[in-house]
Amino acid sequence: MNQNPFLKIIAFALLIGLSAHTLLPEPITVYLIGDSTISIKEKRYYPETGWGMPFAYFFKENVTVDNRAMNGRSTGSFIAENRWQPVADHLSPGDYVLIQFGHNDEVKTKKTYTTEEEFQNNLIRFVREARAKKAHPVLITPVARRSFNEQGQLEDTHAVYSQLVRKVAKAHKVPLIDLDKKSQSLLTEMGVENSKLLYLHLAPGEHPNYPQGKVDNTHFSELGARKMAQLVLAEIRELGLDLADHIVNPTQK
């Protein structure tokens, strides 16, 4: 018995539609939590740029980068201000949480200071609660400050708290991006003068947002933010994370 041609057309269309659906990659959200070195900046602060800003443009369309980093935050204040809980509540299986703190945790004169024990416990909380949602936590050591001594050698300003991040990553088998070491290597390679290009160094009158000029060795220029983002992307590939399959633009060291 001959089949109805109309039914054949419908079946073929359904098959094509099903095939197209199965080929679509699953949506992934990459949450960034951390401090001002990552965060999205208001226009009045440009050209200051957090590395999370250019980072968002290096992924395929199925990846959404949700940058929750905030200026001046430590692990403790990020939790106390209820900035972590909304992230934890919205995590879905297969999502990622990139965690970079330390700049504000380690400074004892700041209200955001957290002790070494508190810092580790807060990192562990982020990891456990992300994993409870079947998401993937990734720990990142704090990105380097530009601090050269009189001999032109770069100083390690995050020695204690970066090591705490490494310790937590090892103990809890969490992928680690050692951005402190990677960024120190970049700064050392560029040298005392050229490394200024990566940070917010502006002469008086160079930019309307900073008529008096600016010398800031913690926060990045647009170039510096992109370079730091590329270091993170390269490490995602080096670690062999599934997220690496969704990176579209080439990274350069």
Secondary structure, 3 states (H helix, E strand, C coil): CCCCHHHHHHHHHHHHHHHHHHHCCCCEEEEEEECCCCCCCCHHHCCCECCHHHHHHHECCCEEEEECCCCCCCHHHHHHCCCHHHHHHHCCCCCEEEEECCCCCCCCCCCCCCCHHHHHHHHHHHHHHHHHCCCEEEEECCCCCCCECCCCCECCCCHHHHHHHHHHHHHCCCCEECHHHHHHHHHHHHHHHHHHHHEEEECCCCECCECCCEEEEEEECHHHHHHHHHHHHHHHHHHCCHHHHHECCCCCC
